[in-house]
Amino acid sequence: MDKISILTQPLTADEIEWKIIAAKGNTTLAPYIDARAVMSRLDRAFGPFGWQVRYAPAQVGSEHGVIASIAIKNPETGEWVEKQDGSGASDMEPFKGGISGALKRAATAWGIGRELYTYPRVIVEGEHRYIPFKVLDRLKGLPKAVAEGKPLPEVIRLNAEGESARKAS
């Protein structure tokens, strides 16, 4: 498998985490990739000496953030090729979260986890502070279905037991 294919192959269930993005009335979940999974993917493709990341502070208007630049050494020419993206501070651990967010966004520019943007929206009935374990267990099969190109609904509705739920009329 060529190096770029390693970066762009669909994420596995072990590389994906889920977070609550809204919890009013029902709970909406979104998949995301952890920064460590990004680094592992880069190491697997290029080895620990074949890529590097730099961070720079950024400001747009009154908003502050960070730009991550991921450079990869072209194995054929030895030339460093760089792609970058940025992120603002996060709600929890703003500094660390901003850096992590910028890294994950720059990784998307290289194709890592880009398919996450095609995932169905996941709604769990009820308001939850934490994602129920049975829901997480049910979602473990979603990355494989996406990777195989299976037709998926735009929205997946589940109850707290991880079972399919019908939209209330």
Secondary structure, DSSP 4 states (H G I P E B T S, - for coil): --HHHHHHSPPPGGGEEEEEEE-SSSEEEEEEE-HHHHHHHHHHHH-TTSEEEEEEEEEETTEEEEEEEEEEE-TTT--EEEEEEEEE--SSSHHHHHHHHHHHHHHHHTTTTGGGGGSPEEEESS--SS--HHHHHHHTTHHHHHHTT----SEEEE-TTS-B-PPP-
